[in-house]
């Protein structure tokens, strides 16, 4: 396995930092990871190592305001002054084009986690011909009333504190609610995993767990509103392979109900190659859970079967 990093230059001049892991032998497919909020791509190195062993190249960009793409601590949790969500989607497209150039002729899969699952859904119907399969982890799909309440509060907090303000109220409403599920809490991030080492590493990482800016909250809620529109999926080929997985104790995903709502939306849109798996006892980061080896193996098995079907290779 070869691990490296590089930067992609965006049209507005922002360098997007990318982590890359390439297998030593033949590359039979590529996986583009779209990470969640308040984390970064390098946290998925163990997933990349396992997928490299199956012949998949793995790329993970750090979103604007995240990881090494954030130029300073003040930039953490801030996409852009305007069109932040659209800019991140464009960054993902540019990385997709780089992956296709690096590995022509192999299937490219998009793997989105948490907020990344929302970006990945919108990417799928915005650039449907650029990926051959979609994987979603820790699906976020709030009910409409909660979405509108969050968006209204974000707009109010922007007026009160400015776009770079970091609302205590928004943070408590969202992340505080997630963690209360596991009270009494050992940390502020017990909802991530049952593995205390994973949670402690997240807490100790200065590029994780930061408070989001009011503008990013509004960007996020705006993205959620777009992906909630089922008719947007009409541009997606009906036979696109899709795999969803989640933990049934994940408060971010409404203990599996968010995934069920998304499965219903896919069915309504006529997408018929959809598989899902709900893991008992799992919290938000199934790729970092105590049974992560089995979860990653299930993911790799799905990739192998899908790649075989797409390319005609022996499974």
C-alpha positions in Angstrom: 0.0 0.0 0.0 1.2 3.5 -0.9 0.0 6.4 1.1 0.4 10.0 -0.1 -1.3 13.4 -0.1 -1.8 16.1 -2.6 -3.8 19.3 -3.2 -6.4 20.2 -5.8 -6.7 23.9 -6.7 -10.4 25.1 -6.7 -11.6 27.9 -9.0 -11.8 30.3 -6.0 -8.1 29.6 -5.2 -8.8 27.3 -2.2 -6.4 24.4 -2.1 -8.3 21.2 -1.2 -6.1 18.7 0.7 -6.5 15.0 -0.4 -5.4 11.8 1.3 -4.7 9.0 -1.1 -4.0 5.2 -0.5 -3.2 3.0 -3.5 -2.8 -0.8 -3.5 0.6 -2.2 -4.5 -0.9 -4.4 -7.2 -3.6 -4.0 -9.8 -6.3 -1.4 -9.1 -9.8 -2.9 -9.8 -11.8 0.0 -8.5 -11.6 3.3 -6.6 -13.5 4.6 -3.6 -13.9 8.3 -2.9 -14.7 8.9 0.8 -16.8 12.0 1.7 -16.2 12.5 5.4 -18.6 13.8 8.1 -18.7 17.1 9.9 -16.0 18.1 12.4 -13.7 15.4 11.3 -11.3 14.8 8.4 -10.3 12.3 5.7 -7.2 10.8 7.5 -9.5 9.2 10.1 -10.4 6.7 7.4 -6.9 5.3 6.9 -7.8 2.0 8.4 -10.8 1.6 6.0 -8.4 2.5 3.1 -5.9 -0.1 4.2 -8.6 -2.8 4.3 -9.9 -1.8 0.9 -6.4 -1.6 -0.6 -6.0 -5.2 0.3 -9.0 -6.0 -1.9 -7.6 -4.0 -4.8 -9.4 -0.6 -4.3 -7.6 2.8 -4.5 -9.0 5.1 -1.8 -9.2 8.9 -1.9 -10.5 11.2 0.9 -10.4 15.0 0.6 -10.6 17.3 3.6 -13.6 19.5 3.1 -13.3 23.3 3.3 -13.1 24.2 6.9 -11.9 20.7 7.8 -8.6 18.9 8.3 -5.6 20.2 6.5 -7.8 22.2 4.0 -8.6 24.6 6.9 -5.8 27.1 6.8 -6.2 28.2 10.5 -8.1 27.2 13.6 -10.5 30.1 12.9 -11.3 28.4 9.5 -12.4 25.1 11.1 -16.1 24.7 10.7 -16.5 27.3 8.0 -17.1 26.4 4.3 -17.2 29.8 2.6 -18.9 33.3 2.8 -21.4 32.2 0.1 -22.3 29.0 -1.8 -20.4 26.9 0.7 -22.3 23.7 0.1 -22.1 24.1 -3.7 -18.4 24.8 -3.5 -17.8 21.6 -1.5 -19.8 19.6 -4.1 -17.7 21.1 -6.9 -14.5 20.1 -4.9 -15.8 16.5 -4.8 -16.4 16.6 -8.6 -12.9 17.8 -9.2 -11.5 15.0 -7.1 -13.7 12.5 -9.0 -12.1 13.7 -12.3 -8.6 13.3 -10.8 -9.5 9.7 -9.7 -10.8 8.9 -13.2 -7.5 10.3 -14.7 -5.4 8.3 -12.2 -7.3 5.0 -12.7 -9.1 5.0 -16.1 -11.6 2.3 -16.8 -12.3 1.1 -13.3 -15.6 1.6 -11.3 -15.6 4.6 -9.0 -17.7 4.5 -5.8 -18.7 7.4 -3.6 -18.8 6.6 0.1 -20.4 9.3 2.2 -20.6 9.3 6.0 -23.0 11.4 8.1 -22.9 15.0 6.6 -20.9 13.3 3.9 -23.9 11.0 3.2 -25.9 14.1 2.5 -23.2 15.6 0.2 -22.9 12.2 -1.5 -26.7 12.0 -2.2 -26.7 15.4 -3.8 -23.6 14.6 -5.7 -25.3 11.5 -7.1 -28.1 13.4 -8.7 -26.0 16.4 -9.7 -23.2 14.4 -11.4 -24.9 11.0 -12.0 -22.6 9.7 -14.7 -19.4 10.2 -12.8 -19.8 7.4 -10.2 -20.7 3.7 -10.7 -22.0 3.1 -7.1 -23.0 4.8 -3.9 -22.3 3.8 -0.3 -23.9 5.7 2.6 -22.9 5.4 6.3 -24.5 7.1 9.3 -27.4 8.4 7.1 -28.8 11.8 8.1 -32.4 12.5 7.1 -34.3 14.6 9.6 -38.1 15.1 9.5 -39.2 18.3 7.8 -40.2 20.1 10.9 -36.8 19.7 12.5 -35.1 20.7 9.4 -37.1 24.0 9.1 -36.6 24.7 12.8 -32.8 24.3 12.4 -32.6 26.4 9.3 -34.6 29.2 10.9 -32.4 29.1 14.0 -29.2 29.2 11.9 -30.5 32.3 10.0 -31.3 34.0 13.3 -27.9 33.2 14.8 -26.2 34.6 11.7 -28.1 37.8 12.2 -27.2 37.8 15.9 -23.5 36.7 15.8 -22.5 36.8 12.2 -21.7 34.0 9.8 -18.5 33.0 11.6 -20.2 33.0 15.0 -20.4 29.6 16.7 -23.8 29.3 18.3 -24.0 27.6 21.7 -27.7 27.1 21.1 -27.3 25.3 17.7 -24.5 23.1 19.1 -26.6 22.1 22.1 -29.7 21.6 20.0 -27.9 19.1 17.7 -24.8 17.5 19.3 -26.0 17.9 22.8 -29.2 16.0 22.0 -27.2 13.2 20.4 -25.0 12.7 23.4 -27.8 12.8 26.0 -29.0 9.4 24.6 -26.0 7.8 26.4 -26.1 9.8 29.7 -24.4 9.7 32.0 -21.7 10.7 29.5 -18.0 10.0 29.8 -17.3 12.6 27.0 -19.1 15.0 24.7 -18.9 12.4 21.9 -20.1 9.2 23.4 -22.6 8.9 20.5 -19.8 8.2 18.0 -18.8 4.7 19.1 -18.8 2.1 21.9 -15.1 1.9 21.6 -13.6 4.4 24.2 -10.2 4.5 22.4 -12.0 5.8 19.2 -13.8 8.4 21.2 -10.7 9.5 23.1 -8.7 9.8 19.9 -11.4 12.0 18.4 -11.4 14.2 21.5 -7.6 14.5 21.5 -7.5 15.4 17.8 -7.4 19.2 17.3 -9.0 18.8 13.9 -12.1 17.0 15.3 -15.0 18.0 17.4 -14.8 21.7 16.8 -17.9 23.9 17.0 -19.4 24.7 13.7 -20.0 28.3 12.4 -23.5 29.5 11.9 -22.9 29.8 8.2 -21.9 26.1 7.9 -25.0 25.1 9.9 -27.2 27.0 7.4 -25.2 25.4 4.5 -25.9 22.0 6.0 -29.6 22.6 6.5 -29.9 23.9 3.0 -28.3 20.7 1.7 -30.6 18.6 3.7 -33.6 20.4 2.2 -32.3 19.7 -1.3 -31.8 15.9 -0.8 -35.2 15.6 0.8 -36.8 16.4 -2.6 -37.3 12.8 -3.9 -38.0 14.1 -7.5 -34.3 15.1 -7.7 -33.4 11.4 -7.9 -35.1 11.2 -11.3 -31.8 11.9 -12.9 -30.1 8.9 -11.3 -29.9 5.7 -13.4 -32.4 3.2 -11.9 -29.8 0.4 -11.8 -27.2 2.4 -9.8 -25.9 0.1 -7.1 -26.4 1.6 -3.6 -25.4 0.2 -0.2 -26.5 1.8 3.1 -25.4 0.8 6.6 -26.0 2.2 10.1 -26.2 1.3 13.8 -29.5 0.8 15.4 -28.4 3.0 18.4 -27.2 5.9 16.3 -29.0 9.0 17.5 -27.8 11.0 14.5 -29.7 8.6 12.2 -32.7 8.4 14.5 -31.7 4.8 15.6 -32.0 3.5 12.0 -35.2 5.4 11.1 -33.4 7.9 8.9 -32.0 5.0 6.8 -35.5 3.6 6.5 -36.8 7.0 5.3 -34.1 7.1 2.7 -34.7 3.6 1.6 -38.4 4.5 1.1 -37.3 7.6 -1.0 -35.1 5.4 -3.2 -37.9 3.0 -3.7 -40.3 5.8 -4.6 -37.7 7.0 -7.2 -37.5 3.6 -8.8 -33.9 2.8 -7.7 -34.0 -1.0 -7.5 -30.4 -2.0 -6.8 -30.3 -0.9 -3.1 -29.0 -3.0 -0.2 -28.9 -2.1 3.4 -27.6 -3.4 6.8 -28.5 -2.3 10.3 -26.1 -3.3 13.0 -27.5 -4.1 16.5 -26.0 -1.9 19.2 -24.1 0.3 16.7 -23.7 4.0 17.3 -22.9 6.7 14.7 -19.5 5.7 13.3 -20.0 2.0 12.3 -16.6 2.1 10.5 -15.1 2.9 13.9 -17.3 0.7 16.1 -16.2 -2.3 18.2 -17.2 -4.6 15.3 -15.6 -2.4 12.7 -13.6 -5.2 11.1 -16.9 -7.1 10.3 -18.5 -3.8 9.1 -15.6 -3.1 6.8 -15.5 -6.7 5.5 -19.2 -6.4 4.7 -18.5 -3.2 2.8 -15.6 -4.8 0.9 -17.8 -7.8 0.0 -20.4 -5.5 -1.4 -17.8 -3.7 -3.4 -16.4 -7.0 -4.7 -19.8 -8.3 -5.8 -20.7 -4.9 -7.4 -17.4 -4.6 -9.2 -17.8 -8.2 -10.5 -21.3 -7.4 -11.8 -20.2 -4.1 -13.4 -17.0 -5.3 -15.1 -17.7 -9.0 -15.7 -14.7 -10.1 -13.6 -14.8 -13.2 -11.5 -16.3 -12.4 -8.1 
